[in-house]
Amino acid sequence: MTEWRRMESAPKDGTHVILAVSGAYTSKQIVGEAYFNSEDHEEDGDWWWAGTSSGDYYAQSFKEAAWTPTHWMPLPNPPSKAAQR
């Protein structure tokens, strides 16, 4: 598996990645799949967990939820067909 990378190098083109996130309401880091939506929060854009978007009634962007991404890594490749047998 690849190493964690600094957020400055994270893709901001909608590519899904794995993020490590710290939050204002927890002392633990959260890790999950997320993507950057450049059309959210005026010209700044924001991160969203995979499967959520600004059109979802209960979803919140990272800024709205007070989450701060600290590191990222690319998603791994899916298993090969040989590995699935």
C-alpha positions as CSV (number, residue, x, y, z in Angstrom):
1,M,0.0,0.0,0.0
2,T,1.1,3.5,-0.7
3,E,2.3,6.0,2.0
4,W,0.2,8.9,3.4
5,R,0.7,12.2,1.5
6,R,0.3,15.8,2.5
7,M,-3.0,17.5,1.7
8,E,-1.2,20.1,-0.5
9,S,-0.7,17.4,-3.1
10,A,-4.3,16.0,-3.0
11,P,-6.2,16.0,-6.3
12,K,-9.0,18.5,-6.5
13,D,-10.6,17.3,-9.7
14,G,-13.3,15.0,-8.2
15,T,-11.0,11.9,-8.0
16,H,-11.9,9.7,-5.1
17,V,-9.1,9.2,-2.5
18,I,-8.6,7.9,1.0
19,L,-8.5,10.8,3.5
20,A,-7.4,10.9,7.2
21,V,-9.5,13.6,8.9
22,S,-9.4,15.2,12.3
23,G,-12.5,16.7,13.8
24,A,-13.4,19.4,16.2
25,Y,-15.6,17.0,18.1
26,T,-13.4,14.0,18.4
27,S,-9.8,13.2,19.4
28,K,-9.5,10.3,17.0
29,Q,-8.7,10.5,13.3
30,I,-11.3,9.3,10.8
31,V,-10.3,7.5,7.7
32,G,-12.5,7.0,4.6
33,E,-13.1,7.5,1.0
34,A,-13.8,11.1,-0.1
35,Y,-13.6,13.5,-3.1
36,F,-13.2,17.3,-3.6
37,N,-16.0,19.2,-5.2
38,S,-14.7,22.5,-6.6
39,E,-18.2,23.9,-7.0
40,D,-19.0,23.9,-3.3
41,H,-18.5,26.9,-0.9
42,E,-18.2,29.5,-3.6
43,E,-14.8,29.5,-5.3
44,D,-13.0,27.5,-2.5
45,G,-14.6,24.1,-3.0
46,D,-14.7,21.5,-0.3
47,W,-14.3,17.8,0.5
48,W,-17.2,15.4,0.8
49,W,-17.4,11.8,1.9
50,A,-17.9,9.3,-0.9
51,G,-21.6,8.8,-1.6
52,T,-22.6,12.3,-0.4
53,S,-23.0,15.6,-2.1
54,S,-24.3,19.1,-1.6
55,G,-27.8,18.0,-2.8
56,D,-28.2,15.5,0.0
57,Y,-30.5,16.8,2.7
58,Y,-28.5,15.4,5.7
59,A,-25.0,15.5,4.2
60,Q,-22.4,18.1,5.3
61,S,-19.2,19.2,3.6
62,F,-16.1,18.9,5.6
63,K,-16.1,22.6,6.4
64,E,-19.7,22.5,7.6
65,A,-18.9,19.5,9.8
66,A,-15.7,21.0,11.2
67,W,-13.5,18.2,9.8
68,T,-10.0,18.9,8.7
69,P,-8.3,16.6,6.2
70,T,-4.7,16.0,7.3
71,H,-3.4,13.4,4.8
72,W,-4.5,11.4,1.8
73,M,-3.5,8.4,-0.4
74,P,-4.8,7.1,-3.7
75,L,-7.4,4.3,-3.6
76,P,-5.9,0.9,-4.1
77,N,-6.5,-1.0,-7.4
78,P,-9.4,-3.5,-7.2
79,P,-8.5,-7.2,-6.8
80,S,-7.5,-9.0,-9.9
81,K,-9.7,-11.8,-11.3
82,A,-7.1,-14.3,-10.2
83,A,-7.3,-13.0,-6.6
84,Q,-11.1,-13.3,-6.6
85,R,-11.0,-17.1,-7.1
